[in-house]
Amino acid sequence: MPTPKPRKSPCVQWITSAEMEKIVDRRAQSVLKISGDMFIRNRAKGQYASLDADDCPGIVELALLAPRVKGKTSRARKKP
């Protein structure tokens, strides 16, 4: 019986913050026709909380790419 070939481990490539900003900016431009910074500011204000993915294809992917906004969101739990 032949010996199995060793598998190559997947290689993780880290990206810089500047590279991530460019990715978010390009995605925001293609989905909403605004800059990545504008998307992040608007999202922090809750502007996209009721936006449906069917009405705006690509918004879910954009939200996953963009950094999380700290602070109160529409889904934040209230303390008792």
Summary of the structure (lengths in Angstrom):
residues: 80
radius of gyration: 18.6
end to end distance: 65.5
largest distance: 65.5
contacts: 140
relative contact order: 0.15
helix: 40%
strand: 0%
